[in-house]
Amino acid sequence: MTDITKDAMMPSRSFLSQDAIQVFYRLLAALLICAVLAVLSDSFLSLGNILNVLRQASLTFFIASGLTLVVLTAGLDLSVGANVALSACIAGTVIHKTGSPALGILTGLACGGLVGLLNGIMVTALRIPSFIATYGMLWVLNGLTYWYMAGETLHGFPAGFRQIGSGYLFGLPIPVYLLLVFLGIGTFFAQRTIWGQEIYAIGANPVAARLSGIPVARRLLLVYAVSGTMAGLASIIFLSRLNSAEADIGESLTLPAIAAVLIGGTSLFGGVGTVFGTFIGALILTLVLNGMNLLSVSANWQPLVTGVIVILAVWLDMKTRRRAQ
Amino acid sequence: MSDALPVEVTTPTPLLELRGISKEFPGVKALDDVSFAVYPGEVHMLLGENGAGKSSLMKVLCGAYRADAGEFYYKGDKVAISSTADAQKLGIAVIFQEFSLVPHLDIAQNIFLGREPGGRIPGTIDRRKILADAKRVLDTIGFDIDPSTTVDKLGVAQQQMVEIAKAISQNARILVMDEPTAALSDRETELLFALIARLKGDGVSIVYISHRMAEVFALGDRITVLRDGRRIDGVKPADVTPDQLVRMMVGRNVDMTYPRNFADKPGELLLEVKGLSAPTGISDINIEVRRGEIVGLCGLVGSGRSEVARAIFGADPVTSGEIIFDGKAISGEPDLAARRGIALIPESRKSEGLALLRSVSDNLVVSALRKLFPSGLFDSRGAQRTSDALIRQLRIATPSARQTVGLLSGGNQQKVVIGKWLAAGSKLFIFDEPTRGIDIGAKSEIFALIDRLVAEGAAALMISSEQIEICHVCDRAYVMREGRIAGHLARNELTEENIVRLGMHHA
């Protein structure tokens, strides 16, 4: 009996192909939204608007990509938004004090990474559930940022630094290049390194992963540190794009990032999902918001629409996954 | 003789009688035409090896399982026990080994959980009445303690007393106790025995599951022996010797043989465990395993076999002792043990051995990632090739390496768990109940595989509750009892009787 006939008798299913199917559906959904918006609004298909959508999506994606790895291990990082705020304020201060954007960028990344590492230590060494550990961290970071900023606003950064968030290269916004770079790195890390494989294994069954000889604690530390560092990166882009930093800039970032991860098909139960899916998730989220702006729908409706999309996406995933089992 | 009820001319009708009880699970006949009678005010000992059907019988008694066939008679009248509520109405209560108390509530609240006396305002609890009632129940069993003490402040023996008080408060006439002395000290055991005598005096019948020979003879009015889900015999303690009981429990099981190529002389020392103790309850474990050997680790469930396996693998912390593997001391997490060449095939393969939602290939390479891809770069085609080779070598029945592993049969899942350690190139394979829930064909395949592994210079430490498997397959075996090594059996001493004798409690 050849492999083909055997396959026909007992359909083979793996999550690699399952992932591919999920990403395909999402791309389809994104294209559908684009088509609808193109019909409904003349300005949607303009180059300026499309680049704007990509730039917006990139900001969500930076935070959401690191978060995807955490969610793949069946964890959650609720502190990413607060981490962006603290890292931005610290990086901004360093740039103001030293005049060196490079030093500021390094400090921002280091601050983000350190916060992530602390999250990882709470989750691994102290065995606090990630949801609670990072929720507590959210408050701690908020408190630190408000105390540190004392109501002040940092404003005005060197022109070179501002290029990162608002500059163009060959007609494309620089954040879009960064988006492509980190999309590539994230996908490569998750799919093509043994660390990525181990992260999927941990998310699928942490007990079995440990008893299979995977250093679970070290991988979790890595994942939280990466999530924090990506928040640090996002803080730099924000700082550069807004040309200012305030204590409250992170408050509206965490929930959209989680939405992008979920819309992108990563399961909160771990082990299933892709970084590319998260990119599409961020894109869908931004497209919908962009469309609502173009169609002059009140911004008050945006949270509701986001919520409905998240619920729909997760429900559809659960349906397809259940069918696959 | 196995189906005949004990002929008791002088005794009255049984309080409860089970006739021809059968209970089947997929692939296993847990109870096969078992008859069993409990008379008023007697202590009825229930004896049998692991998997003999004691727990199943207990669960049928208390209504947790519904028997597939058979009848129940209460004081001679036919009754139905199809739910725990039915059993409770008949006055049957079970004291499980794992207590079902709520730790943060006090003794009185636990005793009357779910049937608290109401206060004057609907929905409230009459606190004074509940304490007084609890005090009265505690007095009847002679347990002198303040009923407002929270349960988490109590020791095991005291919690057991609360469980018994709870049962008595529900007017239990038949008390089923599952190894009640397993976690008690000698002094506590004496107190429990005194209580049992007292309850007997009040006409309460006790069904007592035990692995301790001394208890069986000290307490029992009657003994029922189960084996392979069947009732083997019902006897009175005065009419048997401990040796006879052991033979009844073990019996003969001639239709299963697993041929093995025993090596002429064992190879070099691979694993040496010296004085190992762990907070999980094992102490002073000394074990040696040589290349080319399959060494058995037997004993009753709960004697600490899995804990030894986990401690060697680094899955649980250890308090003292040494583990020397391949000439070098080893301590740390499982990733270290795995990298050194130790493999653990855990008891519950679904929850501890596999990522059920991932593919066969993902599961097969998960322990060998570093070995297969030393550069750190994962290549799914390389993983596929390795998996395909293992699927062929182990004859894993799967349509492809991309099949979700949770969809395979138990035997094939077990092969995947073993396969992942073959891919990793392990030298010592620790098997914890490798044939549990696996059909006979797959069993002999797995034993043939283990035999081949050790013939090629690896070694195996095998935990099994199936003594017959240990006897057929192992070069020698250690027998555990209460967290310690109770004895060592060389190849020529390896019989089921010897294993059971060492694993039981004589003193």
Interface residues (C-beta under 8 A of the other chain):
Chain A: D3 K6 D7 M9 M10 P11 S12 R13 S14 F15 L16 S17 Q191 R192 T193 I194 W195 G196 Q197 E198 Y200 A201 A204 N205 V207 A208 A209 R210 L211 S212 G213 I214 P215 V216 A217 G271 V272 A324 Q325
Chain B: F313 A315 E333 P334 D335 A337 A338 R339 L344 P346 S351 E352 G353 L354 A355 L356 L357 R358 S359 S361 D362 V365 V366 S367 L369 R370 F373 G376 L377 F378 D379 S380 P399 S400 R402 Q403 T404 G406 L407 K420 A424
